[in-house]
Amino acid sequence: MPDEQPDDIQLAVELIGRTDYGRVATSMRALPFLAFARHIVADGRVLLRMPRNYGYHQACAGSIVAYGTDNLSSARPGESLWSVQVVGRCETIEPTAAQLERFGPAPCLVDGEPYEPVYLGIEPQFSTVHSTDGGLERRFQHVL
């Protein structure tokens, strides 16, 4: 990967903070997999809430993961499309009361089973941001 600039990671984390859900990617039993997660951004880290009952968090915690999201289904007509991914070490966390509030209410069920949340944190080390039409670069010039 090319040298990562801190501003690149900041932009990626900023964009992640503009959505509520994404997908975490890692491997489980030597096979790649994706799992959905609710996320928030806190202190430059991406915090995830996932269902405990699948055990996916066990494959993520202590590993390097990729986490991505986009605006592909939420962009308004004429708005640039973007996709973002961060890569970093993932650890189990205990969110603060304020962070729990920011996550909002958890679902009651997942696949017909009671939802029991587990929380993870990703410390971004690398990022990729892709956008159409150069609109993202113009829109976020003032952020950096």
C-alpha positions as CSV (number, residue, x, y, z in Angstrom):
1,M,0.0,0.0,0.0
2,P,1.2,3.5,-0.6
3,D,2.2,5.7,2.4
4,E,-1.0,6.5,4.2
5,Q,-1.5,10.1,5.2
6,P,-3.2,10.9,8.5
7,D,-5.7,13.1,6.5
8,D,-6.6,10.1,4.4
9,I,-7.5,8.1,7.4
10,Q,-9.4,11.1,8.9
11,L,-11.4,11.4,5.7
12,A,-12.2,7.7,5.7
13,V,-13.4,7.8,9.4
14,E,-15.4,11.0,8.7
15,L,-17.2,9.2,5.9
16,I,-17.9,6.1,8.0
17,G,-19.4,8.4,10.6
18,R,-22.0,9.6,8.0
19,T,-23.6,6.2,7.8
20,D,-25.0,3.8,10.4
21,Y,-24.2,0.3,9.1
22,G,-21.4,-1.4,7.2
23,R,-19.6,-4.7,6.8
24,V,-16.7,-6.1,8.6
25,A,-14.4,-8.5,6.7
26,T,-12.0,-11.0,8.1
27,S,-11.4,-14.8,7.9
28,M,-13.0,-17.6,9.9
29,R,-11.6,-21.1,9.6
30,A,-9.4,-20.0,6.8
31,L,-12.3,-18.7,4.7
32,P,-13.1,-15.0,4.1
33,F,-16.5,-13.7,5.3
34,L,-18.4,-10.5,5.7
35,A,-20.7,-9.6,8.6
36,F,-23.0,-6.6,9.0
37,A,-22.5,-4.3,11.9
38,R,-23.9,-1.1,13.4
39,H,-21.1,1.4,13.9
40,I,-20.3,4.8,15.4
41,V,-17.1,6.8,15.3
42,A,-15.4,7.8,18.6
43,D,-12.0,9.4,19.1
44,G,-10.8,8.3,15.6
45,R,-11.8,4.7,16.1
46,V,-14.7,2.8,14.5
47,L,-16.8,1.1,17.2
48,L,-19.0,-1.8,16.1
49,R,-22.1,-3.5,17.5
50,M,-22.7,-7.0,16.3
51,P,-24.9,-10.0,17.3
52,R,-23.1,-12.3,19.7
53,N,-25.0,-15.4,18.7
54,Y,-23.1,-16.0,15.5
55,G,-19.6,-15.9,17.1
56,Y,-18.3,-13.7,14.3
57,H,-16.9,-11.3,16.9
58,Q,-14.5,-14.1,18.0
59,A,-12.9,-14.2,14.6
60,C,-12.6,-10.4,14.5
61,A,-11.3,-9.7,18.0
62,G,-7.5,-9.8,18.1
63,S,-7.3,-9.8,14.3
64,I,-6.7,-7.3,11.5
65,V,-10.1,-6.6,9.9
66,A,-11.4,-4.4,7.1
67,Y,-14.5,-2.4,7.6
68,G,-16.4,-0.7,4.9
69,T,-19.5,1.3,4.1
70,D,-20.8,3.5,1.3
71,N,-23.5,5.8,0.1
72,L,-24.5,3.7,-2.9
73,S,-28.1,3.3,-1.8
74,S,-28.5,6.7,-0.1
75,A,-27.0,9.2,-2.5
76,R,-29.4,11.8,-3.8
77,P,-29.7,12.3,-7.6
78,G,-26.6,14.3,-8.8
79,E,-24.7,13.5,-5.6
80,S,-21.3,11.8,-6.0
81,L,-21.1,8.1,-4.9
82,W,-18.5,7.1,-2.5
83,S,-17.1,3.9,-0.9
84,V,-14.7,3.7,2.0
85,Q,-12.8,1.1,3.8
86,V,-10.5,1.1,6.9
87,V,-8.1,-1.7,7.9
88,G,-6.9,-2.1,11.4
89,R,-6.6,-4.1,14.5
90,C,-10.0,-5.1,16.1
91,E,-10.5,-5.6,19.8
92,T,-13.5,-6.3,22.1
93,I,-14.5,-3.1,24.0
94,E,-16.9,-2.0,26.7
95,P,-18.7,1.1,25.4
96,T,-19.3,4.0,27.6
97,A,-22.9,5.0,28.5
98,A,-22.6,7.9,26.0
99,Q,-21.4,5.5,23.3
100,L,-24.3,3.1,24.0
101,E,-26.7,6.0,23.6
102,R,-25.2,6.9,20.2
103,F,-25.6,3.3,19.0
104,G,-29.3,3.7,19.6
105,P,-31.7,0.9,20.4
106,A,-30.6,-2.6,19.4
107,P,-32.9,-4.9,17.4
108,C,-35.0,-7.4,19.4
109,L,-34.3,-10.3,17.1
110,V,-31.7,-11.4,14.6
111,D,-32.8,-14.3,12.3
112,G,-35.6,-15.1,14.8
113,E,-33.3,-15.3,17.8
114,P,-33.0,-12.8,20.7
115,Y,-30.3,-10.2,19.9
116,E,-27.4,-10.0,22.3
117,P,-24.9,-7.3,21.3
118,V,-21.2,-7.5,21.4
119,Y,-19.0,-4.4,20.9
120,L,-15.7,-4.2,19.0
121,G,-13.3,-1.3,18.3
122,I,-11.1,-0.9,15.2
123,E,-8.1,1.4,15.2
124,P,-7.7,2.4,11.6
125,Q,-4.2,1.9,10.2
126,F,-4.9,2.1,6.4
127,S,-7.9,3.4,4.4
128,T,-9.2,3.6,0.9
129,V,-11.8,6.1,-0.3
130,H,-13.3,6.0,-3.8
131,S,-15.7,8.5,-5.3
132,T,-17.3,9.3,-8.6
133,D,-17.1,12.6,-10.4
134,G,-14.5,14.2,-8.1
135,G,-17.3,15.6,-6.0
136,L,-16.1,14.1,-2.8
137,E,-12.7,15.7,-3.1
138,R,-14.3,19.1,-3.6
139,R,-16.9,18.6,-0.9
140,F,-14.4,17.7,1.8
141,Q,-11.5,20.0,0.9
142,H,-12.4,22.2,3.8
143,V,-12.5,19.3,6.3
144,L,-8.8,18.5,6.0
